[in-house]
Amino acid sequence: MNHLLSIKTNIFYSKEKNKNGEETYKRFHELIFLVDKPKYLLTNEGDIVRQRTIEELRFNVSDDAFDLMIKHLLKLKDIDKSELV
């Protein structure tokens, strides 16, 4: 089973020009999820050894998408088991 270890973010801006030629900046979040997951190795003797490894998952979201993600996570947190698909 994977376990969430940490969530970090980087903020960056994208410059956009509107129809009038004016420049605006749109903010984005790079979300970084650090996940602890199992890794299995086979030894020369034929034994299976379980180790732990950390994997990094990154994706970019706008402010609106970030708010929507938080809304969905809060809904899932309080969901009734009869609502699960």
VENVEN-V855582 format. One record per residue. N is the residue number from 1. RES is the residue in one small letter. SS is DSSP state (hx for helix, st for strand, lp for the rest). PSI is psi in radians with two decimals (* if undefined). D_LAST is the distance of its C-alpha to the last C-alpha in Angstrom with 1 decimal. Layout:
N,RES,SS,PSI,D_LAST
N,RES,SS,PSI,D_LAST
//
This chain:
1,m,lp,2.34,20.8
2,n,lp,2.59,21.4
3,h,st,2.35,22.5
4,l,st,2.12,23.0
5,l,st,-0.72,26.7
6,s,st,2.63,27.6
7,i,st,2.23,26.7
8,k,st,2.91,29.7
9,t,st,2.60,30.5
10,n,st,2.49,33.3
11,i,st,2.33,34.2
12,f,st,2.88,35.8
13,y,st,2.52,37.0
14,s,st,2.26,37.1
15,k,st,2.26,40.2
16,e,st,2.55,39.8
17,k,st,2.33,42.5
18,n,lp,-3.06,42.2
19,k,lp,-0.44,44.2
20,n,lp,-0.02,47.2
21,g,lp,0.05,47.3
22,e,lp,2.49,46.4
23,e,st,2.35,44.4
24,t,st,2.79,41.4
25,y,st,2.29,39.2
26,k,st,2.28,35.4
27,r,st,2.44,33.9
28,f,st,2.67,31.1
29,h,st,2.26,29.6
30,e,st,1.93,29.3
31,l,st,2.31,26.7
32,i,st,1.99,27.4
33,f,st,2.15,25.1
34,l,st,2.13,27.0
35,v,st,2.27,24.9
36,d,st,2.16,26.5
37,k,st,2.73,25.5
38,p,st,2.65,27.1
39,k,st,2.33,29.7
40,y,st,2.37,31.4
41,l,st,2.57,35.0
42,l,st,2.15,37.2
43,t,lp,2.93,40.8
44,n,lp,-0.45,43.9
45,e,lp,-0.07,44.1
46,g,lp,0.14,40.7
47,d,lp,2.55,38.9
48,i,st,2.19,35.4
49,v,st,2.24,35.4
50,r,st,2.24,32.3
51,q,st,2.98,32.8
52,r,st,2.50,30.9
53,t,st,2.74,30.7
54,i,st,2.26,29.6
55,e,st,2.54,27.8
56,e,st,2.25,27.9
57,l,st,2.20,25.2
58,r,st,2.45,26.6
59,f,st,2.76,25.5
60,n,st,2.41,27.1
61,v,st,2.58,25.8
62,s,st,3.00,27.8
63,d,hx,-0.74,28.2
64,d,hx,-0.76,25.8
65,a,hx,-0.61,23.1
66,f,hx,-0.81,23.7
67,d,hx,-0.72,23.4
68,l,hx,-0.70,20.1
69,m,hx,-0.77,18.7
70,i,hx,-0.72,20.0
71,k,hx,-0.79,18.5
72,h,hx,-0.70,14.9
73,l,hx,-0.70,15.6
74,l,hx,-0.66,17.0
75,k,hx,-0.75,14.1
76,l,hx,-0.59,11.8
77,k,hx,-0.68,14.8
78,d,lp,0.26,14.8
79,i,lp,2.55,11.2
80,d,lp,2.54,10.9
81,k,hx,-0.42,8.9
82,s,hx,-0.29,8.2
83,e,hx,-0.16,6.4
84,l,lp,2.49,3.8
85,v,lp,*,0.0
//
